[in-house]
């Protein structure tokens, strides 16, 4: 029955996309054409900006359209395929909003063997099952344990079984690189995720030169081992300071954090987010440690496994609504959130276990209904880390147009995008221009790639959608972003109605 409901919802989702395509066709059929002479000044201005020497060796694809009519205001090689970087998150979050709905919530369950709890003892196993909640935290686990205390539980006679089978067992995306590790940017993708599958490491100097560095973990846990050979040094010891590094022993796939090099005496503490190996066992360890803190004894072991059909639900934690999680995904550009959304989309539309392949199939099916030829682009993950992703500015703009015209999710989608000069990845960009507080866009970066796509409003109050992707450059990315910012400011400050009247 659950599968039937899932398929029905997916068909409704497809129908809705098809309906949007009809509405879009109607909207663009009543175009108010802006004369070419009027647009010539803007096009010349953008052409001049693109003469910047930082782009001399690169490829550039750009498309800018007037949303009310669909009229193209500017395009340059917009049909070419590029690596989109984190612009892939636009596809993952748009599809999640469309198919799961803004109010969708993830859940995490604590279950027990069907045997009853007697004399404050669970005579069997305790099960922790994840359903892809990207926001699950230690505090949420603590809340679930308090629910166990409310039941009077003081002892678990069996094991703690951690179930992550709502997704497949591929912890990394297709095409991810071997050195994309030991950082919060690329934690493992698991249906049972807590604290983003990371620990926070705080390192500060000792009281005197020669003392060991002081290291603490948040949350404090025995799951991660510390190998601290870092030392406190004089501020003139540039050699040791340069060697300072905090890294998980990733080549050996160990949950050991190694601190080497030196920190200067009286220097400020530094914080690092380090990813873990085997996230389900990490979640189980955190849960067991908090059980102990609440004087609930776990007799057995912490294991990975599958919940049997006959279990008793003890506690369910639900996430914030999807609309909130989408904001975090796009504003922070969180790779893990995007990948969890993609696999959840796959599980909810095509059945568990959720996979990236199922999620991408769902995206392709959705977007084929709004006129995108899915043989003309290639998707590999949800975050944009993979260089197997290939998409054009034309296709990204079609997505932006569709989301803008969908009253069900337009507000949530647009609210998820960083705002120029205000917050997140655009906090320091386009300040003091017509784009500040106006332009909303998603950035995307890989080595040699910078993407920029979203919405803005002209000085006449007309909404625009745009996509820019620059690829194959070796100059600092900041120089490429400066070019994008000049274009963003130009289209945000453009006035055309007065010029139309003059013509």
C-alpha positions as CSV (number, residue, x, y, z in Angstrom):
1,X,0.0,0.0,0.0
2,X,2.9,2.4,0.8
3,X,4.4,1.8,-2.6
4,X,1.1,2.5,-4.3
5,X,0.7,5.8,-2.5
6,X,4.3,6.6,-3.4
7,X,3.7,5.9,-7.1
8,X,0.4,7.9,-7.0
9,X,2.2,10.9,-5.5
10,X,4.9,10.7,-8.1
11,X,2.4,10.6,-10.9
12,X,0.7,13.7,-9.4
13,X,4.1,15.3,-9.3
14,X,4.6,14.6,-13.0
15,X,1.1,15.9,-13.8
16,X,1.8,19.1,-11.9
17,X,5.1,19.7,-13.9
18,X,3.2,19.1,-17.2
19,X,0.6,21.6,-16.1
20,X,3.3,24.1,-15.3
21,X,4.6,23.6,-18.9
22,X,1.2,24.5,-20.3
23,X,1.0,27.6,-18.1
24,X,4.5,28.6,-19.1
25,X,3.6,28.3,-22.8
26,X,0.6,30.5,-22.2
27,X,2.7,33.1,-20.3
28,X,5.3,33.3,-23.1
29,X,2.8,33.5,-25.9
30,X,1.8,37.1,-24.9
31,X,5.3,38.6,-25.1
32,X,5.9,42.3,-24.7
33,X,9.0,42.4,-26.8
34,X,11.7,44.8,-25.6
35,X,13.2,46.3,-28.8
36,X,16.6,45.2,-29.8
37,X,17.8,48.8,-29.8
38,X,16.8,49.1,-26.1
39,X,18.6,45.8,-25.1
40,X,21.7,46.7,-27.2
41,X,23.2,48.9,-24.5
42,X,22.9,46.1,-21.9
43,X,24.3,43.5,-24.3
44,X,27.2,45.7,-25.1
45,X,27.9,46.4,-21.5
46,X,27.9,42.6,-20.7
47,X,30.1,42.0,-23.8
48,X,32.6,44.5,-22.5
49,X,32.7,43.0,-19.0
50,X,33.4,39.6,-20.6
51,X,36.5,41.0,-22.2
52,X,38.1,40.8,-18.8
53,X,41.6,39.2,-19.1
54,X,40.8,36.7,-16.4
55,X,38.5,34.9,-18.9
56,X,41.1,34.8,-21.7
57,X,41.7,31.1,-21.5
58,X,38.3,30.0,-20.2
59,X,34.9,29.0,-21.6
60,X,31.8,31.1,-20.7
61,X,28.2,30.2,-20.9
62,X,25.5,32.8,-20.0
63,X,21.7,33.1,-20.3
64,X,19.5,35.9,-19.0
65,X,15.7,35.9,-19.5
66,X,12.8,38.2,-18.6
67,X,10.6,36.0,-16.4
68,X,7.3,37.6,-17.2
69,X,7.6,36.8,-20.9
70,X,10.5,34.3,-21.2
71,X,12.2,36.7,-23.6
72,X,16.0,36.2,-23.8
73,X,17.9,39.3,-23.0
74,X,21.4,37.9,-23.3
75,X,23.0,34.6,-24.2
76,X,26.5,33.5,-25.0
77,X,27.2,29.8,-25.6
78,X,24.3,29.0,-23.3
79,X,23.7,25.6,-25.0
80,X,27.2,24.3,-24.1
81,X,27.7,21.8,-21.3
82,X,29.7,22.7,-18.2
83,X,30.5,21.3,-14.8
84,X,28.0,23.1,-12.6
85,X,29.6,22.6,-9.2
86,X,27.1,23.4,-6.5
87,X,24.6,24.7,-8.9
88,X,23.6,21.0,-8.9
89,X,21.9,21.8,-5.6
90,X,19.3,23.9,-7.5
91,X,18.1,20.7,-9.2
92,X,18.2,18.5,-6.0
93,X,16.3,21.1,-3.9
94,X,13.8,22.0,-6.6
95,X,12.9,18.4,-7.2
96,X,12.7,17.7,-3.4
97,X,10.3,20.6,-3.0
98,X,8.2,19.6,-6.0
99,X,7.9,15.9,-5.1
100,X,8.1,15.8,-1.3
101,X,6.5,19.1,-0.6
102,X,7.7,22.0,1.6
103,X,6.2,20.5,4.8
104,X,7.9,17.0,4.4
105,X,9.7,15.9,7.5
106,X,12.3,13.3,8.0
107,X,12.0,10.8,10.9
108,X,14.4,8.8,13.1
109,X,13.0,5.9,15.1
110,X,13.9,4.0,18.3
111,X,12.3,0.5,18.3
112,X,12.5,-2.6,20.5
113,X,12.0,-6.3,20.0
114,X,8.4,-7.2,20.4
115,X,9.0,-8.6,23.9
116,X,7.6,-6.4,26.6
117,X,9.6,-4.2,28.9
118,X,9.4,-5.7,32.4
119,X,11.0,-4.7,35.6
120,X,12.5,-1.6,33.9
121,X,14.4,-4.0,31.5
122,X,14.2,-4.3,27.7
123,X,14.5,-8.1,27.2
124,X,15.9,-7.9,23.7
125,X,17.5,-5.5,21.3
126,X,17.1,-1.8,20.9
127,X,17.0,-0.5,17.3
128,X,18.0,2.9,16.0
129,X,16.8,3.5,12.4
130,X,17.5,6.5,10.3
131,X,15.5,7.8,7.3
132,X,18.0,10.3,6.0
133,X,17.4,13.3,8.4
134,X,20.3,15.6,7.6
135,X,19.7,17.8,10.7
136,X,19.7,15.1,13.3
137,X,21.9,16.1,16.3
138,X,23.2,14.8,19.6
139,X,20.4,16.9,21.3
140,X,17.9,15.0,19.3
141,X,19.3,11.6,20.4
142,X,19.1,12.9,24.0
143,X,15.4,13.8,23.5
144,X,14.8,10.2,22.3
145,X,16.6,8.8,25.4
146,X,14.4,10.9,27.6
147,X,11.4,9.2,26.0
148,X,12.9,5.9,27.0
149,X,13.2,7.2,30.6
150,X,9.6,8.1,30.5
151,X,8.9,4.4,29.9
152,X,10.8,3.6,33.0
153,X,13.6,1.8,31.1
154,X,16.8,1.2,33.1
155,X,18.4,-1.7,31.3
156,X,18.8,-3.1,27.7
157,X,19.6,-6.8,27.9
158,X,20.3,-7.1,24.2
159,X,22.3,-5.2,21.5
160,X,21.9,-1.7,20.0
161,X,21.3,-2.3,16.3
162,X,21.8,0.7,14.0
163,X,19.8,0.5,10.8
164,X,20.8,2.7,7.8
165,X,19.1,0.5,5.1
166,X,16.7,3.2,4.0
167,X,19.6,4.1,1.7
168,X,22.1,2.0,-0.1
169,X,25.6,1.5,1.3
170,X,27.5,3.8,-1.0
171,X,28.8,6.5,1.3
172,X,30.2,8.7,-1.5
173,X,29.0,10.1,-4.8
174,X,29.9,8.8,-8.2
175,X,33.0,10.6,-9.5
176,X,34.1,11.9,-6.1
177,X,37.8,12.2,-5.8
178,X,40.0,10.2,-3.3
179,X,41.3,13.4,-1.7
180,X,37.7,14.7,-1.0
181,X,38.0,13.4,2.6
182,X,38.8,14.5,6.1
183,X,36.6,17.5,6.0
184,X,33.0,18.4,6.8
185,X,32.5,19.2,3.1
186,X,32.5,15.5,2.2
187,X,31.2,13.4,5.0
188,X,29.8,10.0,4.3
189,X,26.2,9.7,3.0
190,X,24.1,7.6,5.3
191,X,20.4,7.2,6.1
192,X,21.5,7.3,9.8
193,X,23.3,10.6,10.0
194,X,24.0,12.6,13.2
195,X,25.9,15.9,13.6
196,X,26.5,15.7,9.8
197,X,28.6,12.6,10.5
198,X,31.3,14.9,11.9
199,X,33.0,15.8,15.1
200,X,34.2,19.3,16.0
201,X,37.8,19.5,17.1
202,X,39.1,22.4,19.1
203,X,42.8,23.0,19.4
204,X,44.6,25.6,21.4
205,X,48.1,26.2,22.7
206,X,49.3,25.1,26.1
207,X,50.4,27.4,28.9
208,X,54.1,27.3,28.0
209,X,56.3,26.7,25.0
210,X,57.0,23.0,24.6
211,X,53.6,22.0,26.1
212,X,51.4,19.7,24.2
213,X,48.5,21.3,22.4
214,X,45.1,21.1,24.1
215,X,42.5,19.2,22.2
216,X,38.8,18.7,22.9
217,X,36.0,17.1,20.9
218,X,32.4,18.2,20.5
219,X,30.5,16.1,21.1
220,X,32.8,14.3,23.6
221,X,32.9,10.7,22.4
222,X,35.1,7.6,22.5
223,X,34.3,6.9,18.9
224,X,37.2,9.1,17.7
225,X,40.7,8.6,18.9
226,X,43.2,11.5,19.3
227,X,46.8,11.2,18.3
228,X,48.2,14.6,19.5
229,X,51.9,15.2,18.7
230,X,51.3,19.0,18.3
231,X,53.3,21.4,20.5
232,X,53.1,24.9,21.8
233,X,55.8,27.0,20.2
234,X,57.1,30.6,20.2
235,X,55.5,32.8,17.6
236,X,58.9,33.0,15.8
237,X,58.9,29.3,15.1
238,X,57.5,29.6,11.6
239,X,58.6,26.1,10.6
240,X,56.4,24.3,13.2
241,X,53.5,26.7,12.7
242,X,53.6,26.0,9.0
243,X,53.4,22.2,9.7
244,X,50.3,22.6,11.9
245,X,47.6,20.3,10.7
246,X,44.5,18.6,12.0
247,X,43.4,15.6,9.9
248,X,41.7,12.2,10.2
249,X,43.9,9.3,9.2
250,X,42.0,8.9,6.0
251,X,44.4,6.8,4.0
252,X,43.8,4.0,6.5
253,X,40.1,4.7,6.9
254,X,40.6,5.1,10.7
255,X,38.6,7.2,13.2
256,X,41.8,8.7,14.5
257,X,42.4,12.4,14.4
258,X,46.1,13.3,14.1
259,X,47.4,16.7,15.3
260,X,50.9,17.7,14.1
261,X,53.0,20.8,14.0
262,X,52.8,23.8,16.3
263,X,50.6,26.6,17.5
264,X,52.0,29.8,18.8
265,X,51.9,30.6,22.5
266,X,48.8,32.7,23.3
267,X,47.4,32.3,19.8
268,X,43.6,31.9,19.4
269,X,42.0,28.4,19.4
270,X,41.1,26.9,16.1
271,X,38.2,24.7,15.3
272,X,37.9,21.9,12.7
273,X,35.0,19.7,11.6
274,X,36.3,16.2,10.8
275,X,34.1,13.5,9.2
276,X,33.8,10.0,10.7
277,X,34.1,6.5,9.3
278,X,31.0,4.3,9.6
279,X,28.4,6.9,10.4
280,X,25.7,4.4,11.7
281,X,28.1,3.1,14.3
282,X,29.0,6.7,15.2
283,X,25.3,7.4,15.8
284,X,25.0,4.2,17.9
285,X,28.1,5.1,20.0
286,X,26.7,8.6,20.7
287,X,23.3,7.1,21.7
288,X,25.0,4.5,24.0
289,X,27.1,7.1,25.7
290,X,24.0,9.2,26.4
291,X,22.2,6.1,27.6
292,X,25.0,5.6,30.1
293,X,24.8,9.3,31.2
294,X,21.1,8.7,32.0
295,X,21.9,5.5,33.9
296,X,20.4,3.2,31.4
297,X,22.6,0.1,31.1
298,X,23.3,-1.4,27.6
299,X,24.4,-5.0,28.2
300,X,25.1,-5.8,24.5
301,X,27.2,-4.5,21.6
302,X,26.7,-1.7,19.1
303,X,26.1,-3.3,15.7
304,X,24.9,-2.4,12.2
305,X,21.8,-4.4,11.1
306,X,18.2,-4.4,9.9
307,X,15.1,-3.9,12.0
308,X,12.9,-7.0,11.9
309,X,9.2,-6.6,10.9
310,X,7.9,-7.3,14.4
311,X,9.2,-4.5,16.6
312,X,7.7,-2.0,19.0
313,X,8.0,1.7,18.3
314,X,9.4,3.5,21.4
315,X,10.2,7.0,20.1
316,X,10.1,9.0,16.9
317,X,12.0,12.2,16.3
318,X,10.9,14.4,13.3
319,X,13.1,17.0,11.6
320,X,12.2,20.6,10.8
321,X,10.1,20.9,7.6
322,X,11.8,20.5,4.3
323,X,11.5,24.2,3.5
324,X,13.9,24.9,6.4
325,X,16.3,22.2,5.3
326,X,16.3,23.5,1.8
327,X,17.4,26.9,3.1
328,X,20.4,25.4,4.8
329,X,21.3,23.3,1.8
330,X,21.4,26.3,-0.6
331,X,22.6,29.1,1.6
332,X,25.4,27.1,3.3
333,X,25.9,25.0,0.1
334,X,25.9,21.9,2.2
335,X,27.0,18.8,0.2
336,X,25.7,16.2,2.7
337,X,22.3,17.8,2.9
338,X,22.0,17.8,-0.9
339,X,23.0,14.1,-1.2
340,X,20.6,13.1,1.6
341,X,17.8,14.9,-0.2
342,X,18.7,13.2,-3.5
343,X,18.6,9.7,-2.0
344,X,15.4,10.4,0.0
345,X,13.8,11.6,-3.2
346,X,14.8,8.3,-4.8
347,X,13.4,6.3,-1.8
348,X,10.1,8.1,-1.7
349,X,9.5,8.0,-5.4
350,X,10.9,4.6,-6.3
351,X,11.1,2.7,-3.1
352,X,13.8,2.0,-0.5
353,X,16.7,1.7,-0.5
354,X,17.2,5.2,-1.7
355,X,20.0,5.6,-4.2
356,X,21.5,8.5,-6.1
357,X,20.5,6.7,-9.3
358,X,16.8,6.6,-8.3
359,X,17.0,10.2,-7.2
360,X,18.5,11.3,-10.5
361,X,15.9,9.2,-12.4
362,X,13.2,11.1,-10.5
363,X,14.7,14.5,-11.4
364,X,15.0,13.5,-15.0
365,X,11.4,12.3,-15.1
366,X,10.2,15.6,-13.5
367,X,12.2,17.8,-15.8
368,X,11.3,15.9,-19.0
369,X,7.8,17.0,-18.3
370,X,8.7,20.7,-18.5
371,X,10.4,20.3,-21.9
372,X,14.0,19.5,-20.9
373,X,15.5,16.8,-23.1
374,X,17.2,14.6,-20.5
375,X,19.6,13.1,-23.1
376,X,21.1,16.6,-23.4
377,X,22.6,16.7,-19.9
378,X,24.1,14.3,-17.4
379,X,23.7,14.1,-13.7
380,X,25.8,12.1,-11.2
381,X,25.1,13.4,-7.7
382,X,23.0,16.0,-5.8
383,X,25.7,18.3,-4.5
384,X,27.8,19.1,-7.6
385,X,31.0,17.6,-6.1
386,X,31.3,15.1,-9.1
387,X,32.8,16.2,-12.3
388,X,30.6,13.7,-14.1
389,X,27.8,16.3,-13.9
390,X,27.3,18.2,-17.2
391,X,24.6,20.8,-17.7
392,X,24.1,24.0,-19.7
393,X,23.0,27.5,-18.7
394,X,19.9,27.0,-21.0
395,X,18.8,24.1,-18.9
396,X,19.4,25.8,-15.5
397,X,17.4,28.8,-16.6
398,X,14.5,26.5,-17.7
399,X,14.5,25.1,-14.1
400,X,14.6,28.6,-12.6
401,X,11.7,29.7,-14.8
402,X,9.6,26.7,-13.7
403,X,10.2,27.2,-10.0
404,X,9.4,30.9,-10.3
405,X,6.0,30.1,-11.9
406,X,5.0,27.5,-9.3
407,X,3.0,29.2,-6.6
408,X,3.2,26.1,-4.4
409,X,7.0,26.3,-3.9
410,X,8.2,29.6,-5.4
411,X,8.5,31.4,-2.0
412,X,10.4,28.5,-0.4
413,X,12.8,28.0,-3.3
414,X,13.6,31.6,-3.6
415,X,14.0,32.1,0.1
416,X,16.7,29.3,0.1
417,X,19.0,31.3,-2.1
418,X,21.8,33.5,-0.8
419,X,21.1,37.3,-1.1
420,X,23.7,39.6,-2.6
421,X,25.5,41.7,0.1
422,X,23.4,40.2,2.8
423,X,24.1,36.6,3.8
424,X,25.8,33.2,3.3
425,X,28.0,32.8,0.2
426,X,27.0,36.2,-1.2
427,X,27.4,38.2,2.1
428,X,30.4,40.1,0.8
429,X,29.5,40.3,-2.9
430,X,27.9,43.1,-4.9
431,X,27.7,45.4,-1.9
432,X,26.8,49.0,-2.8
433,X,25.3,48.0,-6.2
434,X,21.8,47.6,-7.4
435,X,22.1,43.9,-6.8
436,X,22.6,44.3,-3.0
437,X,19.5,43.0,-1.1
438,X,17.9,42.2,-4.5
439,X,19.8,39.5,-6.4
440,X,19.3,35.9,-5.1
441,X,21.6,33.2,-6.5
442,X,23.4,29.9,-5.9
443,X,27.1,29.8,-6.4
444,X,29.1,26.8,-7.5
445,X,32.8,26.1,-7.4
446,X,35.2,23.4,-8.4
447,X,38.8,23.8,-9.4
448,X,38.7,25.8,-12.6
449,X,34.9,26.2,-12.4
450,X,32.7,29.0,-11.2
451,X,28.9,28.9,-11.6
452,X,26.3,31.5,-10.6
453,X,22.6,31.2,-11.1
454,X,19.4,32.7,-9.7
455,X,17.1,35.7,-9.8
456,X,17.2,39.5,-9.7
457,X,14.9,42.4,-10.4
458,X,15.8,45.3,-12.8
459,X,15.6,48.9,-11.8
460,X,12.1,48.9,-13.4
461,X,11.0,46.1,-11.1
462,X,11.1,43.4,-13.8
463,X,12.1,39.9,-12.6
464,X,15.0,38.1,-14.4
465,X,16.4,34.6,-14.2
466,X,20.1,34.1,-15.1
467,X,22.8,31.4,-15.3
468,X,26.5,32.0,-15.8
469,X,29.1,29.3,-15.8
470,X,32.8,29.9,-16.4
471,X,35.1,26.9,-16.8
472,X,38.7,26.0,-17.6
473,X,40.5,28.8,-15.8
474,X,43.7,28.8,-13.7
475,X,43.4,32.3,-12.3
476,X,42.1,32.8,-8.7
477,X,38.3,32.1,-8.6
478,X,37.9,35.6,-6.9
479,X,38.7,37.2,-10.3
480,X,36.0,35.2,-12.0
481,X,33.5,36.0,-9.3
482,X,34.3,39.7,-9.8
483,X,33.2,39.4,-13.4
484,X,30.0,37.7,-12.4
485,X,29.3,40.4,-9.8
486,X,29.7,43.1,-12.4
487,X,27.2,41.4,-14.7
488,X,24.8,40.9,-11.7
489,X,25.0,44.5,-10.8
490,X,24.5,45.6,-14.4
491,X,21.3,43.6,-15.0
492,X,20.0,44.6,-11.5
493,X,20.5,48.3,-12.3
494,X,19.2,48.2,-15.9
495,X,16.3,50.5,-16.9
496,X,14.5,49.9,-20.1
497,X,10.9,51.2,-19.9
498,X,11.9,54.8,-20.2
499,X,14.1,53.9,-23.2
500,X,11.2,52.0,-24.8
501,X,9.0,55.1,-24.5
502,X,11.7,57.2,-26.1
503,X,11.9,54.8,-29.0
